[in-house]
Structures are given as C-alpha cells and as structure tokens.
Amino acid sequence: MNRFTEKVAVITGGGSGIGAATARRFLDEGASVVISGRRKERLEHVAQSTPQDRVLVFPADVSVREECDALIAAAVDRFGRIDTLVNAAGMNLVGSVEETSDEDWHTCVGADLSSVFYTTRASLPHLRATKGSIVNVGSVSSLGGGWSHAGYNAVKAAVANLTRSVACDVGKDGVRANVVCPGLTITEMVDEIMADEALLDKAWERIPLRRAAQADEVASAIAFLASDEAAIITGIALPVDGGQTCTDGGPEWGK
C-alpha cells in the first residue's frame, strides 16, 4: 500500500520498539518521516536503510517543551507540512503509590504525558492546514487500573482522555485524534517479562490469543488510524491487546 505518498509524519520514540516499527511502516507506504528520540545513534540505525530524501533524524527530549517546538519547526522546515503526528515516546514506571518517588513520578509524567501535550500543541496549526491526524500510543493501562504500576496507569489514562479532548476541540477543523492501547508487546521494555515463563503463564490466562503483540502489529493499527481509511474515526481508544480488555476478568470457567 502507498496510503501516505506525499504525506509527512512526525514520530516520537522512533528509535526503538513501536515507534521504530511505525516509522518504517510510514516510510514503506510512501511518507516522508521525521524520526525523533533521545538517542541519535538509535534513530540513525532506524533510518539507515530508508530513502534518505524522505527521512529526517531529529534527536529531542520530548518532555521538554522547547525541544518539542524545535522538532515540529524542523519537520515543517524540511518537508513543508505535517499530516500525521504519532506520539510513541514513553517510559514504564513500576511501583505502587507508596513506592513511587516524586522524581520518578515527574519523570513519567514528562515522558508519557507532557510530551503528548507539547507536541500536539506545537503541531496543531500545521495539522489544521492539512486536515491531518494525531495517533497517540497509550496502553491497556489507559483503559483500567492494575497492580504495581500506579503512576504509569494514571499517566496513560490521562493520555487517553487528553486525546479525546483534542478530538472534540479540533474535529471542526478536520483534524482527527485517536489513541492505540497496546497490551503486552515484544519490545526492549518487556525483555524481562518475556524471559519469565511463570509470569507469562499468568499473562496468557488474561489474553485470549495467548501471545504478545509484535511491534509491527501495533504499527499497523497506528497506520490505519492515520490513513484516509479511518477518515470518520476520531476520539477512540483502540485496544491492540490480543483480547486482554475484552474479558470480564474471570477465569476460564469449565476447564
């Protein structure tokens, strides 16, 4: 498919995991892509086998407002427009409320929530001009609470409601905003989990498809929501989770 020919996408968190898979997907479908993240070498690794006339590597810490403004300005300076913003940057934070320090809380809020706010605000004038779209990467934690991730769950829930609010505010301008909510996805962030067979056995009890997602599968959902095929879809939180959030939380009765 070439759904994004002559389109421009800005992707944060593009150096690894879902962000890197999404950058490659947009490039494969014809887009020009600005790949951002904190580690230049990782961004360059993602970009090295792609068409160099259609890619811009821009290192930035998107928890800092000034760096978000610079990122969006660089995208417009290089490619003249922005059609899609994908906020894939983020971090995990393990711990209950009592176990979470002030420093860790503020770091998580900055990386996972403030980054979305700052990049969205900076990009909206350009997205209005193209009637573009925003796709934020939330989590199944955007949709419900859970154990030992109080700060992360709170911040990801806020990402989902921020996305809905943006969809309400800018829909009249032809701009759409959606959030994908991945469940367990194979990235560097979950290497320890994927090596723990006992923990995975517990996970599969809650995931009907009995497997983790691949980053490319989440990227497919992101690309769909950004494309014209989803032109009537805005303000949704789309689970990409193997069915984890479709259950009632009970065991598999009758086994």
C-alpha positions as CSV (number, residue, x, y, z in Angstrom):
1,M,0.0,0.0,0.0
2,N,1.0,3.6,-0.5
3,R,-1.5,5.4,1.7
4,F,0.9,8.1,2.7
5,T,2.6,9.1,-0.6
6,E,3.3,12.9,-0.4
7,K,2.4,12.9,3.3
8,V,4.6,13.9,6.2
9,A,4.6,12.1,9.6
10,V,6.4,13.1,12.8
11,I,7.1,10.1,15.1
12,T,8.4,10.4,18.6
13,G,10.0,7.5,20.3
14,G,11.2,6.4,16.9
15,G,14.5,4.8,17.9
16,S,13.1,1.5,19.1
17,G,10.0,-0.6,19.7
18,I,6.6,0.6,18.4
19,G,8.0,4.0,17.4
20,A,10.7,2.4,15.1
21,A,8.2,0.0,13.6
22,T,5.8,2.8,12.9
23,A,8.5,4.9,11.3
24,R,9.4,2.1,9.0
25,R,5.7,1.4,8.2
26,F,5.1,5.0,7.2
27,L,8.2,5.1,5.1
28,D,7.2,1.8,3.4
29,E,3.9,3.4,2.5
30,G,5.4,6.4,0.8
31,A,5.5,9.1,3.6
32,S,8.3,11.4,4.4
33,V,9.1,10.8,8.1
34,V,10.7,12.8,10.9
35,I,12.0,10.3,13.5
36,S,12.6,11.7,16.9
37,G,14.0,10.3,20.1
38,R,16.7,11.0,22.7
39,R,19.4,8.7,21.3
40,K,20.8,9.8,17.9
41,E,22.5,6.5,17.2
42,R,19.3,4.6,17.6
43,L,17.5,7.0,15.3
44,E,20.2,6.7,12.7
45,H,20.1,2.9,12.9
46,V,16.3,3.0,12.1
47,A,16.8,5.5,9.2
48,Q,19.9,3.9,7.6
49,S,18.2,1.6,5.2
50,T,15.4,4.0,4.3
51,P,15.1,6.6,1.4
52,Q,17.3,9.4,2.7
53,D,15.4,12.0,0.8
54,R,12.3,11.1,2.8
55,V,13.7,10.9,6.3
56,L,14.9,13.4,8.9
57,V,16.5,12.3,12.2
58,F,15.9,14.8,14.9
59,P,17.1,13.9,18.4
60,A,14.9,15.5,21.1
61,D,13.8,15.1,24.7
62,V,10.1,15.5,24.2
63,S,9.4,16.0,27.9
64,V,10.9,19.5,27.3
65,R,8.5,22.0,25.7
66,E,11.3,23.9,23.8
67,E,12.6,20.7,22.2
68,C,9.1,19.8,21.1
69,D,8.7,23.2,19.5
70,A,12.0,22.7,17.7
71,L,11.0,19.3,16.5
72,I,7.9,20.5,14.8
73,A,9.6,23.5,13.4
74,A,12.3,21.3,11.9
75,A,9.7,19.0,10.3
76,V,8.0,21.9,8.6
77,D,11.3,23.5,7.6
78,R,12.4,20.2,5.9
79,F,9.2,18.9,4.4
80,G,6.9,21.9,4.3
81,R,3.9,20.3,6.1
82,I,2.8,17.8,8.7
83,D,0.0,15.3,8.0
84,T,0.4,13.0,11.0
85,L,1.8,13.2,14.5
86,V,2.5,9.9,16.2
87,N,3.4,10.1,19.9
88,A,5.1,6.9,20.7
89,A,7.7,8.2,23.1
90,G,7.3,7.0,26.7
91,M,8.6,5.0,29.6
92,N,7.4,2.4,32.1
93,L,7.2,3.0,35.8
94,V,6.9,0.1,38.2
95,G,5.6,0.7,41.7
96,S,2.6,1.4,43.9
97,V,1.8,4.9,45.0
98,E,3.9,4.4,48.2
99,E,6.8,3.0,46.2
100,T,6.9,5.8,43.7
101,S,9.2,8.7,44.4
102,D,8.5,12.4,43.4
103,E,11.3,12.3,40.9
104,D,10.1,9.1,39.2
105,W,6.5,10.5,39.1
106,H,7.6,13.7,37.5
107,T,9.8,11.9,35.0
108,C,7.0,9.6,34.0
109,V,4.5,12.5,33.6
110,G,7.1,14.3,31.5
111,A,7.9,11.4,29.2
112,D,4.4,9.9,28.8
113,L,2.0,12.8,29.1
114,S,3.7,16.2,28.9
115,S,5.4,15.1,25.7
116,V,2.0,14.4,24.1
117,F,0.6,17.8,25.2
118,Y,3.6,19.7,23.9
119,T,3.9,18.1,20.5
120,T,0.2,18.3,20.0
121,R,0.1,22.0,20.8
122,A,3.0,22.7,18.5
123,S,1.7,20.7,15.6
124,L,-2.0,21.7,15.5
125,P,-1.6,24.8,13.3
126,H,0.1,22.6,10.7
127,L,-2.4,19.7,11.1
128,R,-5.3,22.2,10.6
129,A,-3.7,23.2,7.3
130,T,-3.5,19.6,6.0
131,K,-6.6,18.3,7.9
132,G,-4.3,15.8,9.4
133,S,-4.4,13.4,12.3
134,I,-2.8,12.5,15.6
135,V,-2.3,9.0,16.9
136,N,-1.1,8.6,20.4
137,V,0.3,5.4,21.9
138,G,-1.4,4.7,25.1
139,S,-1.7,1.3,26.8
140,V,-4.2,-1.2,28.1
141,S,-3.4,0.8,31.2
142,S,-5.2,3.7,29.6
143,L,-8.4,1.7,30.0
144,G,-8.1,0.4,33.6
145,G,-6.1,0.2,36.7
146,G,-3.7,-2.6,37.6
147,W,-1.1,-3.8,40.1
148,S,2.3,-2.2,40.8
149,H,2.1,0.5,38.1
150,A,0.1,3.3,39.8
151,G,2.0,6.2,38.2
152,Y,2.2,4.6,34.8
153,N,-1.5,3.7,34.8
154,A,-2.5,7.2,35.9
155,V,-0.4,8.8,33.2
156,K,-1.6,6.5,30.4
157,A,-5.2,7.1,31.4
158,A,-4.6,10.8,31.1
159,V,-3.1,10.3,27.6
160,A,-6.4,8.7,26.5
161,N,-8.6,11.5,27.9
162,L,-6.3,14.2,26.5
163,T,-6.7,12.5,23.1
164,R,-10.5,12.5,23.4
165,S,-10.4,16.2,24.4
166,V,-8.2,17.1,21.5
167,A,-10.6,15.2,19.2
168,C,-13.5,17.3,20.5
169,D,-11.7,20.6,20.2
170,V,-10.3,20.2,16.7
171,G,-12.8,18.0,14.9
172,K,-14.5,21.1,13.4
173,D,-11.2,21.9,11.7
174,G,-11.0,18.4,10.1
175,V,-8.2,17.2,12.4
176,R,-8.6,13.7,14.0
177,A,-7.1,12.4,17.2
178,N,-7.0,8.7,18.3
179,V,-5.1,6.6,20.8
180,V,-4.0,3.0,20.4
181,C,-3.8,0.9,23.6
182,P,-1.3,-1.9,23.2
183,G,-1.2,-4.8,25.6
184,L,1.9,-6.9,26.1
185,T,4.1,-6.1,23.1
186,I,7.5,-7.5,22.3
187,T,10.0,-4.6,22.7
188,E,13.1,-4.0,24.8
189,M,10.8,-2.7,27.6
190,V,9.4,-6.2,28.3
191,D,12.5,-8.3,27.8
192,E,12.5,-9.4,31.4
193,I,8.8,-10.4,31.3
194,M,9.3,-12.4,28.1
195,A,12.0,-14.4,29.8
196,D,9.8,-15.3,32.8
197,E,7.8,-18.4,31.8
198,A,5.8,-18.5,35.1
199,L,4.8,-14.9,34.6
200,L,3.8,-15.4,31.0
201,D,1.6,-18.4,32.0
202,K,-0.3,-15.9,34.2
203,A,-0.5,-13.4,31.4
204,W,-1.9,-15.9,28.9
205,E,-4.8,-16.6,31.3
206,R,-5.9,-13.0,30.7
207,I,-5.1,-12.8,26.9
208,P,-7.4,-14.8,24.7
209,L,-4.9,-15.0,21.8
210,R,-2.3,-16.4,24.2
211,R,0.6,-14.3,22.8
212,A,2.2,-10.9,22.9
213,A,1.9,-8.5,20.0
214,Q,4.7,-7.7,17.7
215,A,5.6,-4.0,17.3
216,D,4.7,-4.2,13.6
217,E,1.2,-5.2,14.5
218,V,0.7,-2.1,16.7
219,A,2.3,-0.1,13.9
220,S,-0.4,-1.5,11.5
221,A,-3.1,-0.2,13.8
222,I,-1.5,3.2,14.0
223,A,-1.1,3.4,10.2
224,F,-4.8,2.6,9.8
225,L,-6.0,5.3,12.2
226,A,-3.7,7.8,10.5
227,S,-4.9,6.9,7.0
228,D,-7.9,8.1,5.0
229,E,-9.5,4.7,5.5
230,A,-10.2,6.0,9.1
231,A,-11.5,9.4,7.9
232,I,-14.6,9.2,10.1
233,I,-12.9,7.8,13.2
234,T,-11.8,10.2,15.9
235,G,-11.6,10.2,19.7
236,I,-11.4,6.4,20.1
237,A,-9.1,4.3,22.3
238,L,-8.4,1.2,20.2
239,P,-7.1,-1.8,22.2
240,V,-4.4,-3.7,20.4
241,D,-4.0,-6.4,23.0
242,G,-4.9,-9.9,21.9
243,G,-8.2,-9.6,23.6
244,Q,-7.0,-8.7,27.1
245,T,-9.5,-6.0,27.6
246,C,-12.5,-8.0,26.2
247,T,-12.7,-10.3,29.2
248,D,-14.7,-9.8,32.4
249,G,-11.6,-10.6,34.5
250,G,-12.8,-14.0,35.5
251,P,-11.0,-17.4,34.9
252,E,-11.7,-19.7,32.0
253,W,-14.7,-21.5,33.6
254,G,-15.3,-25.1,32.9
255,K,-11.7,-26.1,32.2
